[in-house]
Amino acid sequence: MERELCEESGLTPEDVRETKVVGFARWMERGAKPEFFGLTELAIDSAEVARRRPAGGERLYSAGLTLFDVDLAAVGAALADGVPLSGALPQRLWEDGSLPLLLALRAAAAWRAARV
């Protein structure tokens, strides 16, 4: 996960403090390919992340960057209260986020809520 994050974002391994696996699923439409979801703590702030750019061939797939502040504890609490993920996340993130991103945020929020 950390290698992929660095390749697709322009981050370096030194920018990563820690990654925890917070979810797992199988993507049935892709031959049951395993999909892991993780939560990574960075040693840099979001402004620095926004300045980074992926190298080489990754630019084609990762050139655009949109940063969102997501309160994982609040999302986890909303999910525990029965609010659907579509109502717990910022609307634009729900509308524009990829399925892996949305599932990763759901898994991270549930993991965070379980720790509180």
C-alpha positions as CSV (number, residue, x, y, z in Angstrom):
1,M,0.0,0.0,0.0
2,E,2.7,2.4,0.9
3,R,4.6,1.8,-2.3
4,E,1.5,2.4,-4.4
5,L,0.7,5.6,-2.4
6,C,4.2,6.9,-3.0
7,E,4.2,6.0,-6.7
8,E,0.8,7.6,-7.4
9,S,1.2,10.7,-5.3
10,G,4.8,11.7,-5.6
11,L,5.4,11.1,-1.8
12,T,8.6,9.4,-0.6
13,P,8.9,6.5,1.9
14,E,10.2,9.1,4.4
15,D,6.9,10.9,4.2
16,V,5.1,7.9,5.5
17,R,4.9,7.3,9.3
18,E,2.7,4.3,9.5
19,T,0.0,2.3,7.6
20,K,-2.6,0.1,9.1
21,V,-4.8,-2.3,7.2
22,V,-8.4,-1.4,8.1
23,G,-10.4,-3.4,5.6
24,F,-10.4,-6.2,3.0
25,A,-12.8,-7.1,0.2
26,R,-12.8,-9.1,-3.1
27,W,-13.6,-7.3,-6.3
28,M,-15.9,-9.9,-7.9
29,E,-16.1,-8.1,-11.3
30,R,-12.3,-8.4,-11.5
31,G,-12.1,-12.2,-10.9
32,A,-12.3,-11.9,-7.1
33,K,-9.1,-9.8,-7.0
34,P,-8.3,-9.0,-3.4
35,E,-8.6,-5.3,-2.4
36,F,-7.0,-4.1,0.9
37,F,-7.9,-0.8,2.5
38,G,-5.5,1.1,4.6
39,L,-5.1,4.2,6.7
40,T,-1.7,6.0,6.4
41,E,-0.4,8.6,8.7
42,L,2.0,11.0,7.0
43,A,4.9,13.0,8.3
44,I,3.9,16.0,6.1
45,D,0.9,18.2,6.0
46,S,-1.8,18.4,3.3
47,A,-0.2,21.5,1.8
48,E,3.0,19.6,1.1
49,V,1.0,16.7,-0.3
50,A,-0.6,19.1,-2.7
51,R,2.8,20.3,-3.9
52,R,4.0,16.8,-4.8
53,R,3.5,15.3,-8.2
54,P,3.8,11.7,-9.3
55,A,6.7,10.8,-11.6
56,G,6.8,9.2,-15.0
57,G,3.9,7.2,-16.3
58,E,1.9,7.6,-13.1
59,R,1.1,11.3,-14.1
60,L,-1.3,10.1,-16.7
61,Y,-3.5,8.4,-14.0
62,S,-2.8,10.6,-11.0
63,A,-2.4,14.1,-12.4
64,G,-5.5,15.6,-10.7
65,L,-5.5,16.0,-7.0
66,T,-8.4,17.0,-4.8
67,L,-7.9,17.3,-1.1
68,F,-10.8,16.8,1.4
69,D,-10.8,17.1,5.1
70,V,-12.7,14.0,6.4
71,D,-13.4,13.6,10.1
72,L,-13.2,9.8,10.3
73,A,-14.6,9.8,13.9
74,A,-17.7,11.7,12.8
75,V,-18.2,9.5,9.7
76,G,-17.8,6.4,11.9
77,A,-20.3,7.7,14.4
78,A,-22.8,8.6,11.7
79,L,-22.4,5.1,10.2
80,A,-23.0,3.5,13.7
81,D,-26.1,5.6,14.0
82,G,-27.4,4.1,10.7
83,V,-26.6,7.0,8.4
84,P,-25.7,5.7,4.9
85,L,-22.2,6.4,3.7
86,S,-23.7,8.8,1.1
87,G,-25.0,11.0,3.9
88,A,-21.9,10.7,6.1
89,L,-19.3,12.0,3.5
90,P,-19.0,15.4,1.8
91,Q,-21.4,15.3,-1.2
92,R,-18.7,15.9,-3.8
93,L,-16.6,13.2,-2.4
94,W,-19.5,10.8,-2.5
95,E,-20.4,11.8,-6.1
96,D,-16.8,11.8,-7.5
97,G,-15.0,9.3,-5.3
98,S,-14.0,5.9,-6.8
99,L,-15.5,2.8,-5.3
100,P,-12.2,1.7,-3.8
101,L,-11.8,5.2,-2.2
102,L,-15.3,5.1,-0.8
103,L,-14.9,1.6,0.6
104,A,-11.5,2.6,2.1
105,L,-13.1,5.7,3.8
106,R,-15.9,3.5,5.2
107,A,-13.4,0.9,6.5
108,A,-11.2,3.6,8.0
109,A,-14.1,5.4,9.7
110,A,-15.4,2.1,11.1
111,W,-11.9,1.3,12.4
112,R,-11.5,4.8,13.9
113,A,-15.0,4.6,15.6
114,A,-14.1,1.2,17.1
115,R,-11.0,2.8,18.7
116,V,-12.8,5.7,20.4
